[in-house]
Amino acid sequence: MLVLIPVYLVAALINIFFIQGKDVFHTYGYMAGCLFVIAGSIYYFLELFRYPQSGSIVRDPAFWIASALLFYYTCVLPVFGILNYISSKSERVNNILIFINEFSNIILYSLFTLAFLCKLSFRKYTS
């Protein structure tokens, strides 16, 4: 993944400045970034199944973060991939795309919140 970051940065800049231009949403770069995040999340799950941990994965924040990223980027990849083509078609299509994005965001940030709440420990005080 550390090798992909500079490669992605160079490819995204080439796409923005020479291929798609600065006036439109850079769908090629966004789709490549989505695929990298999806691949990283799937790799995390494969490693999780290959080397099972002792304890519950429900209490592991990394599980929830990887689940959130996998869900979000799998949902928005087709939406933002065709955004430049489909957004000029009709207002109804735009409303559907906005709904898909907002729903995916709600799930993403809910799972992020759940991941941060996993590490909280509550102490019972007795008097």
Secondary structure, DSSP 4 states (H G I P E B T S, - for coil): -TTHHHHHHHHHHHIIIIIS-SSS--HHHHHHHHHHHHHHHHHHHHHHHHSPPSS-GGG-HHHHHHHHHHHHHHHHHHHHHTHHHHTTT-HHHHHHHHHHHHHHHHHHHHHHHHHHHHT---PPP--
